[in-house]
Amino acid sequence: MYHSASWALYSSDKTTPTGQIATEGPYAFSGKRSTHEKQDTAIQSTLKKWAQNHFAKSNIEGGDRTRALNLASKQDKDFDVNAKVLQVFELDEYTNELKLKDASGAVYYTLAIKLKFPHIKNGSVVRIRSASYDSTSTKKVLILQHYSNIMTHISSSKLAATLSKVKDVAADQSALKSNGPVVLTEVDKKHANLPTSTLHDLFHNQDTSTNTFRVCFYVTRIEPGSVDEACKLYNKSSKKT
């Protein structure tokens, strides 16, 4: 962007990508404040209607740069991907790992910075701009550059409706052999939209307005390692194991 340029982002859905109710004004903008004049309402209304109708009728693949994930390993330069986020793994306070799957059936992983991509959730259908294949990893990984982007599709998107039907698969062997966590189970559909509570909040800052919580945790160690140590017979007469 040139010197003194500015930008503003508007949502064509009822909610913004980060989950807030959309208003006439922008949900994000550069600078300290934004302006919204009378004629902007009519322009914004027309563009919203066009976007909803256009994406509902057409599969917006993204042009010649788009590649199916099963062809990612054959690419010698960066490419774009349309895929569903099957799982979001929280690696640390700054980074998430996304488990991706597209219509080709291939499953890949990529890292996403929380500050840059706070809107990515389990089940999101996204378009990734400028990804490249990581030939050094033991599992299938996409590398994102500082200029890469992850965008969610609007709710009326025909392409998103198709990719949202993609189902998760059992954990692949490459993921099981890696050091990263792998989610093996899913909660029931009636609880799928609940916010995820941390174990700390569940035990120390519990929400008293409900008695149902959604928690994601990983098994890091099993003790004891041997079944024989876990199950022992007790002799009542000698009072010994």
C-alpha positions as CSV (number, residue, x, y, z in Angstrom):
1,M,0.0,0.0,0.0
2,Y,1.2,3.5,-0.8
3,H,1.9,6.2,1.8
4,S,-1.2,7.6,3.5
5,A,-3.4,4.8,2.1
6,S,-6.0,3.1,4.4
7,W,-8.3,0.2,4.4
8,A,-11.6,-1.0,6.0
9,L,-13.1,-4.4,6.1
10,Y,-16.9,-5.0,6.0
11,S,-18.8,-8.3,6.5
12,S,-21.4,-9.5,3.9
13,D,-22.7,-12.0,6.5
14,K,-24.8,-11.3,9.6
15,T,-21.7,-11.9,11.7
16,T,-18.1,-10.9,11.1
17,P,-15.4,-13.6,10.7
18,T,-14.5,-13.2,14.3
19,G,-18.1,-13.8,15.5
20,Q,-19.4,-10.4,16.3
21,I,-22.8,-9.1,14.9
22,A,-22.1,-7.2,11.7
23,T,-23.1,-3.5,11.6
24,E,-23.1,-0.9,8.8
25,G,-19.7,0.2,9.7
26,P,-16.4,-1.8,9.2
27,Y,-15.5,-4.5,11.7
28,A,-11.8,-3.7,11.2
29,F,-9.8,-0.8,9.8
30,S,-6.4,0.8,9.7
31,G,-5.7,4.0,11.7
32,K,-7.4,5.2,14.8
33,R,-11.0,5.6,13.5
34,S,-13.2,5.1,10.5
35,T,-16.0,7.1,8.9
36,H,-19.3,6.0,7.5
37,E,-21.3,8.5,5.5
38,K,-24.9,8.4,4.3
39,Q,-24.3,7.3,0.8
40,D,-22.0,4.4,2.1
41,T,-25.1,2.5,3.3
42,A,-26.6,2.1,-0.2
43,I,-23.2,1.1,-1.7
44,Q,-22.6,-1.4,1.1
45,S,-26.1,-2.9,0.8
46,T,-25.7,-3.4,-3.0
47,L,-22.3,-5.0,-2.6
48,K,-23.5,-7.4,0.1
49,K,-26.4,-8.6,-2.0
50,W,-24.2,-9.1,-5.0
51,A,-21.6,-11.0,-3.0
52,Q,-24.2,-13.4,-1.4
53,N,-25.9,-14.1,-4.8
54,H,-22.6,-14.4,-6.8
55,F,-20.9,-16.8,-4.4
56,A,-24.1,-18.9,-3.9
57,K,-24.3,-19.5,-7.7
58,S,-20.7,-20.0,-8.6
59,N,-17.8,-22.1,-7.3
60,I,-15.1,-19.4,-6.8
61,E,-12.0,-21.6,-7.1
62,G,-9.5,-18.8,-7.3
63,G,-8.0,-19.2,-10.7
64,D,-4.9,-21.0,-12.1
65,R,-3.0,-20.9,-8.8
66,T,-5.4,-23.2,-7.0
67,R,-4.2,-26.8,-6.4
68,A,-5.8,-29.9,-4.9
69,L,-3.9,-31.1,-1.8
70,N,-3.2,-34.4,-3.4
71,L,-1.0,-32.6,-5.9
72,A,0.8,-30.4,-3.3
73,S,4.0,-32.5,-3.3
74,K,4.4,-32.0,-7.0
75,Q,4.4,-28.2,-6.9
76,D,7.8,-26.5,-7.3
77,K,6.4,-23.0,-6.3
78,D,3.7,-21.6,-4.0
79,F,0.1,-22.2,-4.7
80,D,-3.4,-21.6,-3.3
81,V,-5.7,-24.2,-1.5
82,N,-9.4,-24.4,-0.8
83,A,-9.9,-26.8,2.2
84,K,-11.9,-27.5,5.4
85,V,-10.2,-27.1,8.8
86,L,-10.8,-30.5,10.4
87,Q,-9.1,-29.6,13.7
88,V,-7.3,-26.7,15.3
89,F,-4.5,-27.7,17.6
90,E,-3.2,-25.1,20.1
91,L,0.6,-25.6,20.1
92,D,1.4,-22.6,22.3
93,E,0.0,-19.2,23.2
94,Y,1.1,-17.8,19.8
95,T,0.5,-20.6,17.3
96,N,-2.2,-23.0,16.2
97,E,-1.7,-26.0,13.9
98,L,-4.5,-26.6,11.4
99,K,-5.5,-30.0,10.1
100,L,-6.7,-29.5,6.5
101,K,-8.6,-31.7,4.1
102,D,-10.0,-30.8,0.7
103,A,-12.2,-32.6,-1.9
104,S,-9.3,-34.7,-3.1
105,G,-9.3,-36.5,0.2
106,A,-5.7,-35.6,1.1
107,V,-4.9,-34.4,4.7
108,Y,-2.3,-31.7,5.4
109,Y,-1.1,-29.6,8.3
110,T,0.0,-26.0,8.5
111,L,0.9,-23.5,11.2
112,A,-1.2,-20.4,11.8
113,I,-0.3,-17.4,14.0
114,K,-3.1,-16.7,16.4
115,L,-2.7,-12.9,16.2
116,K,-2.9,-12.9,12.4
117,F,-5.6,-15.6,12.1
118,P,-7.9,-15.4,15.2
119,H,-11.0,-16.3,13.1
120,I,-10.0,-19.9,12.2
121,K,-12.1,-22.5,14.0
122,N,-12.8,-26.2,13.7
123,G,-15.0,-26.8,10.7
124,S,-14.1,-23.5,8.9
125,V,-13.9,-23.7,5.1
126,V,-10.9,-21.6,4.1
127,R,-8.9,-20.4,1.2
128,I,-5.1,-20.3,1.8
129,R,-3.1,-17.9,-0.4
130,S,0.5,-18.7,-1.2
131,A,1.3,-22.0,0.5
132,S,4.2,-24.3,-0.4
133,Y,5.0,-27.9,0.2
134,D,7.4,-28.9,3.0
135,S,9.6,-31.7,1.6
136,T,11.6,-31.9,4.9
137,S,8.7,-32.9,7.2
138,T,7.9,-36.5,8.2
139,K,4.2,-35.7,7.8
140,K,2.3,-33.7,5.1
141,V,2.9,-30.0,5.9
142,L,2.2,-26.7,4.1
143,I,4.5,-23.8,4.7
144,L,3.1,-20.3,5.0
145,Q,5.1,-17.2,4.3
146,H,4.8,-13.8,6.0
147,Y,2.7,-12.6,3.0
148,S,0.4,-15.7,3.0
149,N,-3.2,-15.3,4.0
150,I,-6.0,-17.6,5.3
151,M,-9.5,-16.4,4.3
152,T,-12.9,-17.8,5.3
153,H,-15.7,-18.1,2.8
154,I,-19.0,-16.3,3.3
155,S,-22.0,-18.3,4.5
156,S,-23.7,-18.3,1.1
157,S,-20.7,-19.7,-0.7
158,K,-21.5,-22.7,-3.0
159,L,-17.9,-23.9,-2.7
160,A,-17.9,-23.7,1.1
161,A,-21.1,-25.7,1.2
162,T,-19.5,-28.5,-0.8
163,L,-16.3,-28.6,1.2
164,S,-18.1,-28.4,4.5
165,K,-19.3,-32.0,3.8
166,V,-15.8,-33.3,3.9
167,K,-15.4,-35.8,6.8
168,D,-12.5,-36.3,9.2
169,V,-10.6,-39.5,9.0
170,A,-8.8,-41.6,11.6
171,A,-5.4,-40.2,12.6
172,D,-2.9,-40.9,9.9
173,Q,0.3,-42.8,10.9
174,S,2.6,-39.8,10.1
175,A,0.7,-37.7,12.5
176,L,0.8,-40.3,15.2
177,K,4.6,-40.6,14.9
178,S,5.1,-36.8,15.2
179,N,5.5,-34.9,18.4
180,G,2.3,-32.8,17.9
181,P,-1.0,-33.7,19.5
182,V,-3.7,-35.6,17.5
183,V,-7.4,-35.4,18.2
184,L,-9.0,-38.8,18.0
185,T,-12.6,-38.1,19.2
186,E,-15.3,-35.5,18.6
187,V,-18.1,-34.2,20.8
188,D,-21.7,-34.8,20.0
189,K,-23.3,-32.4,17.5
190,K,-25.5,-30.7,20.1
191,H,-22.3,-29.6,22.0
192,A,-20.2,-28.9,18.9
193,N,-20.8,-25.1,19.0
194,L,-20.0,-24.7,22.7
195,P,-16.9,-22.6,23.4
196,T,-13.8,-24.6,24.4
197,S,-12.9,-24.2,28.1
198,T,-9.4,-24.7,29.3
199,L,-8.9,-27.3,32.1
200,H,-7.7,-24.4,34.3
201,D,-10.9,-22.4,33.8
202,L,-13.0,-25.6,34.3
203,F,-11.6,-26.2,37.8
204,H,-10.7,-22.6,38.9
205,N,-12.9,-20.2,37.0
206,Q,-16.0,-22.2,36.2
207,D,-19.0,-20.6,34.5
208,T,-21.8,-21.1,37.0
209,S,-24.5,-20.4,34.4
210,T,-24.2,-23.9,32.9
211,N,-23.1,-27.4,33.9
212,T,-22.1,-28.5,30.4
213,F,-18.6,-27.7,29.1
214,R,-16.5,-28.5,26.1
215,V,-12.9,-29.3,26.8
216,C,-10.1,-30.4,24.5
217,F,-7.1,-32.1,26.1
218,Y,-4.3,-34.4,25.1
219,V,-2.9,-37.5,26.7
220,T,0.8,-36.8,27.2
221,R,1.7,-39.8,29.4
222,I,0.2,-43.0,30.7
223,E,1.2,-44.3,34.1
224,P,2.0,-47.0,34.9
225,G,3.4,-48.2,31.6
226,S,2.7,-51.9,32.3
227,V,-0.8,-53.3,32.9
228,D,0.7,-55.7,35.4
229,E,1.6,-52.7,37.6
230,A,-1.9,-51.3,37.4
231,C,-3.7,-54.5,38.4
232,K,-2.4,-56.4,41.4
233,L,-4.1,-59.1,43.6
234,Y,-4.4,-58.5,47.3
235,N,-4.1,-61.3,49.8
236,K,-6.5,-60.6,52.7
237,S,-4.9,-63.1,55.1
238,S,-1.3,-61.8,54.7
239,K,-2.5,-58.3,53.9
240,K,0.0,-58.1,51.1
241,T,-0.2,-57.6,47.3
